[in-house]
Structures are given as structure tokens and as C-alpha cells.
Amino acid sequence: MKTRLLISVSIIIISFGFNFNISPELKNKIADDKKIIGTYTGLNDHFEYVFKTEQGTLIAFQEIIDNIGVDLFDDATIGKKFEITWTELTVQITDDEGEPSGETAFVKRITSIKSI
């Protein structure tokens, strides 16, 4: 198990070293980013970040990128209005041991957020 982990980490580090250019798939993904304006209502029971749009629709985001600049775990952000840029991704589902289950799921990831 340690060997597998070491090999995985090594491959990730090496691949970061060779990927300075943005791939065409990533360029297309950046173009597919969506924007909304919404009021933060807090976390739901599934620990998703929930926003209410100006039209009254609730949107739940499952992920947020690191170092986004806004602490959505702080209760002081509830009720504040934000401009949110997000994308939808397909992710692999893992079992209790962290091994891929063969299933996938769609998640909404916040890529940028600013208070308005």
C-alpha cells in the first residue's frame, strides 16, 4: 500500500512538472464556466454550499477550490450576496478504502467567488 501511494505521489509530482501549458480540454472547460449571483444560505445536511439566486432557485455546490478568499464556514457570510463562477465536473466515486468504485457523479465546483 505504501509503495502504491509513493508511486502515485511521484507520478503526480512529475506530471505537474511537465504540464505548464493549458491543455485544449482545460481551455474548453474554462470557457464552460458559469456565473450566477446568489445569496449564501449556508451548508445543507450534505455539507454542500447553498446559494439562492435572484430568481429564487437554490443551487448547491459540492466543491470549492482551495484559497478562494471567502470562508463559507463562517456564519457571518450567511445572507451575503456573491458573484459565483462555477463549473460542473465528473468525478470518480471511491469506496470506504479510497479505491475507485467504477461509478461517477457530477459535482458543481466553485472556481471564483466575490462579495457584491
C-alpha positions as CSV (number, residue, x, y, z in Angstrom):
1,M,0.0,0.0,0.0
2,K,2.8,2.4,0.9
3,T,4.6,1.6,-2.4
4,R,1.4,2.3,-4.4
5,L,0.9,5.6,-2.6
6,L,4.6,6.6,-3.2
7,I,4.3,5.8,-6.9
8,S,1.0,7.7,-7.2
9,V,2.5,10.8,-5.5
10,S,5.6,10.6,-7.7
11,I,3.6,10.4,-10.8
12,I,1.5,13.5,-9.7
13,I,4.6,15.5,-8.9
14,I,6.3,14.6,-12.2
15,S,3.1,15.3,-14.2
16,F,2.9,18.8,-12.6
17,G,6.5,19.4,-13.8
18,F,5.6,18.7,-17.4
19,N,2.2,20.5,-17.6
20,F,3.0,24.2,-17.8
21,N,0.7,24.7,-20.8
22,I,-3.0,24.6,-20.5
23,S,-4.5,21.6,-22.4
24,P,-7.2,22.1,-25.0
25,E,-9.7,20.3,-22.8
26,L,-8.9,22.7,-19.9
27,K,-9.3,25.7,-22.2
28,N,-12.7,24.4,-23.2
29,K,-13.6,23.8,-19.6
30,I,-12.7,27.3,-18.7
31,A,-15.0,28.6,-21.4
32,D,-17.7,26.4,-20.0
33,D,-17.6,28.1,-16.6
34,K,-21.0,29.5,-15.5
35,K,-21.7,32.6,-13.4
36,I,-24.6,33.3,-11.1
37,I,-25.4,35.9,-8.5
38,G,-26.7,34.4,-5.3
39,T,-27.2,34.9,-1.6
40,Y,-25.4,32.4,0.6
41,T,-27.9,30.4,2.8
42,G,-25.3,28.2,4.5
43,L,-24.4,24.5,4.4
44,N,-27.1,21.8,3.9
45,D,-27.2,18.4,5.6
46,H,-24.8,17.0,2.9
47,F,-22.3,19.8,3.6
48,E,-23.0,21.4,0.3
49,Y,-22.7,25.2,-0.1
50,V,-26.2,26.5,-0.9
51,F,-26.9,29.8,-2.6
52,K,-30.3,31.3,-3.5
53,T,-30.3,33.0,-6.9
54,E,-32.1,36.3,-7.7
55,Q,-34.9,34.2,-9.3
56,G,-35.3,32.2,-6.1
57,T,-33.7,29.0,-7.2
58,L,-31.5,27.2,-4.7
59,I,-28.2,25.9,-6.1
60,A,-26.0,23.5,-4.1
61,F,-22.2,23.3,-4.7
62,Q,-20.4,20.2,-3.6
63,E,-16.8,21.6,-4.0
64,I,-14.9,24.8,-3.8
65,I,-11.3,25.4,-4.9
66,D,-8.6,26.0,-2.2
67,N,-7.7,29.5,-1.1
68,I,-10.9,31.0,-2.6
69,G,-10.7,34.0,-0.3
70,V,-14.1,33.6,1.3
71,D,-14.8,31.5,4.4
72,L,-18.2,29.9,3.8
73,F,-17.9,28.1,7.1
74,D,-18.2,31.5,8.9
75,D,-21.8,32.2,9.9
76,A,-21.1,35.9,9.1
77,T,-21.2,35.0,5.3
78,I,-24.8,33.7,5.6
79,G,-27.2,36.2,4.0
80,K,-24.5,37.9,1.9
81,K,-24.7,38.3,-1.8
82,F,-21.9,36.9,-4.1
83,E,-21.0,36.6,-7.7
84,I,-20.1,32.9,-8.2
85,T,-18.2,31.4,-11.1
86,W,-18.5,27.6,-11.2
87,T,-18.1,24.6,-13.4
88,E,-19.6,21.1,-13.4
89,L,-17.2,18.1,-13.3
90,T,-17.4,14.4,-13.5
91,V,-15.7,12.7,-10.5
92,Q,-14.9,9.1,-9.7
93,I,-16.7,7.7,-6.6
94,T,-14.5,5.8,-4.2
95,D,-15.3,3.1,-1.7
96,D,-14.5,3.2,2.1
97,E,-10.9,2.3,1.4
98,G,-10.4,5.1,-1.1
99,E,-10.4,2.7,-4.1
100,P,-12.4,3.7,-7.3
101,S,-15.8,2.0,-7.3
102,G,-16.3,2.4,-11.0
103,E,-19.1,4.9,-10.6
104,T,-19.1,8.5,-11.4
105,A,-21.0,11.6,-10.2
106,F,-21.5,15.1,-11.4
107,V,-20.4,17.8,-8.9
108,K,-20.6,21.6,-9.1
109,R,-17.3,23.3,-8.1
110,I,-17.0,27.0,-7.2
111,T,-13.9,28.3,-9.0
112,S,-14.3,32.0,-8.1
113,I,-16.4,34.0,-5.6
114,K,-16.6,37.6,-4.8
115,S,-18.8,39.6,-2.5
116,I,-21.1,42.2,-4.1
